[in-house]
Amino acid sequence: MAARGTQGRTADTGGASVLTVGKPWIRGVLAGLLLAASLPPWGFWPLSFVGMALWVELLTESSYWRRAGLSALVSVGWMAPATVWMVDLTPVGWPLAVLGFAAMHAVAGALVPPDGRRHAAFPAAFALAELLRWTWPFGGVPLATMAMAQVSGPLASAARVGGPLLLTALTAVGGVTLAAILAARLRPAAVGMGVLLVAWLAAIVAPGSEPIDVDGTPNDDALITVAAVQGGGPQNTRADVCEQRAVFERHLNTTLQQVSAPVDLVVWPEDVVHPSPDTAITPARCDQPLLADSEARAALSNLARDLDTVLIVGFFERTADREANRNYAAVYDSSGVPVDTYDKVQLVPFGEYVPLRATAERFSDELPARDVRAGASDEPAVLDTPLGPLGVAISWEIFFDHRARSAVGGGEGRVLLNPTNGSSYWLTVVQTQQIASSRLRAIETDRWVVQAAPTGFSAVITPEGDVITRTGISESRVIQTTVELRHGDTLAVRLGAWPVAVAAALTLSLALGLGRVLTGSRPGRKL
C-alpha cells in the first residue's frame, strides 16, 4: 500500500475496477452529476448507487486533504444542478449554500479511512453529514437528498423503519456494495448485500397503521372524499398586494366549478387567502379593489356551507400586534364556522424570516420586510376537524421528517395534508422534489398525503408512496378522490432519526478506532 501523502497514489490499490479509470477529479465530477441525475426532476434512482460507488472509490486516496477535496467536488457536482432553482431567488445565496454543503461532505470524506475500513465508514460518515445538513444552520436544508432519489426504488419501504436517514445510509451501502462487486471484493460485497436484504425484510414485517373511521373506530372502509384545489395562474411570480384578489378568486371559482358534491374535505393551498384590513385603501396601480378581510372570510364560510364540507384554507396575514406575519391553515366546518388553526412552525430562512438581517439586506433587496412568527413547536401539527384530527405540514415543513412525526405521532393525524405554494420558483426542480418528499413522508408515516399548490404541483399520494394523480404547472384543476383515514405509528414515527444516527456514529467510531479488529489487519501492517 502507498505511503501516506503520496500524490496521485492510493492506500488501497487491490481489486481495481472500471470505477478507478480516469483522473480522480473527472470521476469526482461524474459522481456528483450522477447523484444529481438520480434526483427529481430527472429521477433515475439507480444512478445514486453508481455515483456513490464512484465516490467511495475516490476515498482510497491516502491524503486527508485529497479525500476532502474530491468529496467536495462530488458534492458540488451533485448540489449545484439539484438546487439550481435557488439562483433565481438569491444569486449570492445559491453558491454559498452549495459550498456550505460541500464543506460538510468534505469533512465526511476526509474522515473515511482509505483502506478496507471505508466500506463501513463511508455510509456512516455520509449519513452523519447529511443529518447535519438537514438540521443546521438555520434549521437545516433537507433538499436534494438521496432519500428523495430512492423513493421510487426497492429500498423506499425501509423509510418506515428508520426514516430518511436510514434510506440515506442504505443508498451509500448500495454504492459500497456495487463498488465491491465491480472490484471482486467478496467480503464487503456480501456484507453490503446482507445489510440491504435485512433492511428490505425489516420494512416488510415492521408495524404500520390501520384504517380508522371518522368516529375513531377501526374500520376497513374508513374512506372520505377529498378535493385538492389548484387555482392555476402564472409560475415564477412574486407576492403582490394587487394580485391577492385574483389568486383568491381563481381558487374560489375553481372550487365552485370543479368540485363535485358530496365531498367530505376540500383543501386549498398555502397562503392563497391573503386579505387586507377592511379599512385598507387600494393603491392606484391595482386594477381591482383589494381583497378585504371580512369579504374573504364570508366567502369561505359560504363555500363550506354550500358544499356541506370541511374546508381547509391557507391564510397569510399580519399578526394582531402588527409586528410580524402569520402563515397558517384554517378549518371551516360544514356550517361555515371556523373551528381551528395551525401556524407554520418550520419557516424558510431568508424567505419567511431573515437570520442576520442587517448583513443579509446588503446582498438582496427582495427579503421580506417583516418575519413570519412561527407556531408553537411543542404542540402537535394537527388540525381538529369534524373528520377527526388531520395532520398538516405547510409547504417547506414537508421536507422535514420531524414535522411529519409531529403531525401523526401517537396516531393523531389520520391523513397528512401539505398545503403549499411554489408559485415563486423558477423551473420545476423544487416542485418535483417536493412531490418526492411528500411520497417519502407518506411511506414513513403510513398515511395518505394530500398536497395542494396554487400553480402546481398538487397531488394525492398513497401510504405506499404511489402518486394517484398529479396536476400540471399553472393549470386550474381539482383532484378529487377517496382517501383512507388511518391510525397508528410506524417505527420511523415512534423512534425518529436517533437510532440510525447513533448506529452511524458507533460504526464510524469503530471503523476509526478499532480498524484492526474490523479488517483483521495484523500488527505492523502499513496502511
Steps between C-alpha positions, in 0.01 A plus 500: 500500500610854429663724755281772646503826307635358171353711221268308269551165673250319716500308823300213350600400150380142510192398305497789251188536289345713231416748777870589534560581134579864423621799695358528854359849447310385190359205692403736781304729270338200332400352836329825600317533169375142529368572850323809367352303209355245742289777657179657374432648252734258319440222748676183378558352846759227410748776420523571874683172550738564210581848628556366851723220365717754318518714813608220734774397257634855507551461873794262452717812474746492791497878564227644723501816290459311173208299638344821626556684173362220284196463727436872473520468122243218507272715716520802269425280197198365685363810672558770239259356239261354759448843664544721192151646548639698796698730271179676397419582863850579624796506259732544799336247730498213250879461460549561872255220578670263254840576652361451850366158408831415334688586818289255701552223246872582483535439874311171466726389216816592690390294799459182296812279525654424160538126563239225533338676793345749259233245407346542845611855568371663180125434550529606865693821427272590211184449710636718780599776257152496352339509844707809577395660170135430578513667841760780487532791442170691513304181568663305217451461126378145417482559124631275222544203733584146401189387688294693243685322221422158643129562555429322168748219566473164678649632824237773550291295744796498743402859581220353714769352724763773522370798307703694244827458690484121467414530133797737456738258670365210293564695180865530603505130592369426152784704351758319712351165399506588130861616524598180680326280242673676210836464673436135599531577872286214625473573870380864483273407208339220703466716811348785300245274331416352840436844649274598210308173522446532876374857460261394226363210707470719811281743306266213408441385858520839675182635664291760318160662522146374463177647360284698739161659439388853582374390842840353587404134457726262306328446167607341172287750308616825665484708183430867446472701180760775477554777244836675460446833326757661268380838375769535235669814377851602394810336644817683618318799645550707816243594762313818409218664691325571170484127420344385827145519372581325173668208679211464744236515228682244284479250785143592588381466140695179441341349811150601398542380142688174548430355846220245482275450802492304720851569623624458856813714488619784275863614529628832369873582468723699731446880531251540215279692743702816549247765602551864578337681792150620420620859537794462257505731198556342160819629333443689176708246304261213582239408239260354761406590858707335771364179649345611828528278806128485574422431133742207483378341823135533399570337163680208668219446748245499218713258298528247783128527570394472136718193440407354841869420551797552725711771336871553577658816359840667521505852650778757500445819698647739754508396866267674745785717631588595137869422563525175304311278254307176545501207258234255609237247396142559613210253523138583423237241587202419277294772663758759400641554849881525547596233753881473514830634366859379470788747470801395297795407725792419267559828320704562184821689584536819294152434356273522805749628753842657462789376714776758536269754338740794507759304303254325268338827391832612350479220243129495411216748466233226479506390864168507689438829675391318816543146624235232527434409862538124546240286668564302818741216424400304811138461387388225258478605135134407493175668398195396700215452254161326485685221314731453796857624543676564169877540483638800316843601370491838329722528191869491610407286802442196278876475447552440874421156637460635855209722389323197352561311825343790688198476268434128545691406819297303749262408223356853490486624141282272289632638171791736431411824321760709318358836395788668319587787269776463242379771265808717551753233397690487175487171304333195658798351684384582851137410424591151377725451801211602721283230344779251574519629857123462541532143374773441756286641781211275389721191526656602832167573667290239318247773423330642194644838404298774331710779347336817369692778321364812325698452177625141542577240576198367689470129565344220703739230622432158651673365815718292268631821342312461173373819334138445399495810285688827470413835348705691244661837550265802480186301422171560680400160629346307788621155600201328655535146628450276803764463769512280807515631854769309692620462857823366653872560485785354298840442660629809319229711665551344843879518509601779263855532369683424825550122460654539154710799610637311802572192289683715243708673768594167660586346162723793406667494843569128474634535148737774609603366838478126462608458139719200567211311660259583219741428213701222653826687438812387685730712717775660298299506178532841330193685380 
